[in-house]
Structures are given as structure tokens and as C-alpha cells.
Amino acid sequence: MPTITRKIQLLFDVKEKSELKPLYEKWYKWQRIVHKSANQIATHLYLHDNIKEFFYLTDETKVKLTSVRKDIEGILMCSRDNTTYQVLSKLWKSECPMGMLAGLNMLIAKTYKKESKDILLGKRSLRTW
């Protein structure tokens, strides 16, 4: 399936050119944060699925990646889907709008769920964003 790439042109409505530099700096900062966050989300979801494969964990280590509210043996304080949002919130809350990262989190989680079987079977690799 081919990937369609589209370019978006940003035009800021400002009266003075001196006002443009801070706007572009903020935009590029958000772009870097979204790029890093996308890869963190994908990695985090992959690790959730494959924690049992880490050979350096002892056999006595039994980890259940479920919410403690659903299962007493679970280790997560929130749902599995919410854990990635919590990680992003801790890292970027004051630097980037969380609505933007919440949408990114949902998009990547949906894409990962759709592709996870093929990733685990080795038919495709984990996406990098």
C-alpha cells in the first residue's frame, strides 16, 4: 500500500516580519516534540507486547501489563492505552499542546494495533516516524 505524503504550507498573518521568528520557532519546536513522541509511543507499545521476551529478566519475574483496577496482579496504574499518554504528558505537558499529542497517541496506537500481528510474525518492521 503506497504512502501518500502531503506538504502543508503555513502562512502566519502578522503585521511585522519580526513577529514571524518566534512563531516559526514554536512551530519547529512542536514538530520536533511530535516526531520524538511518535517514536516513543510506537516503542512503548512494542515493549508492552514483548516484555516477556527480555532474556535478562528472571523467570521469577512475572509481569502482568494490565491495570491494577482490572487485575490484582497488574502493575499499571491506568489502562494500557492511557500509559503512553501519561508518558507524553510527563515529558511535554508544558511545552506542547496535549490535544495534539493525544490525537497523535490515538493515531499511532490504532496503526500499531492494526500492524502488530505482522510485526510479531516478522512480516514487517516497527514503523519509525
Residue, then its C-alpha position, 0 to 999 in steps of 0.5 A: m500500500p503506497t504512502i501518500t505524503r502531503k506538504i502543508q504550507l503555513l502562512f502566519d498573518v502578522k503585521e511585522k516580519s519580526e513577529l514571524k521568528p518566534l512563531y516559526e520557532k514554536w512551530y519547529k519546536w512542536q514538530r520536533i516534540v511530535h516526531k520524538s513522541a511518535n517514536q516513543i509511543a510506537t516503542h512503548l507499545y512494542l515493549h508492552d507486547n514483548i516484555k516477556e521476551f527480555f532474556y535478562l529478566t528472571d523467570e521469577t519475574k512475572v509481569k502482568l501489563t494490565s491495570v491494577r483496577k482490572d487485575i490484582e496482579g497488574i502493575l499499571m496504574c491506568s489502562r494500557d492505552n492511557t500509559t503512553y499518554q501519561v508518558l507524553s504528558k510527563l515529558w511535554k505537558s508544558e511545552c506542547p499542546m496535549g490535544m495534539l499529542a493525544g490525537l497523535n497517541m490515538l493515531i499511532a496506537k490504532t496503526y500499531k494495533k492494526e500492524s502488530k500481528d505482522i510485526l510479531l510474525g516478522k512480516r514487517s518492521l516497527r514503523t519509525w516516524 
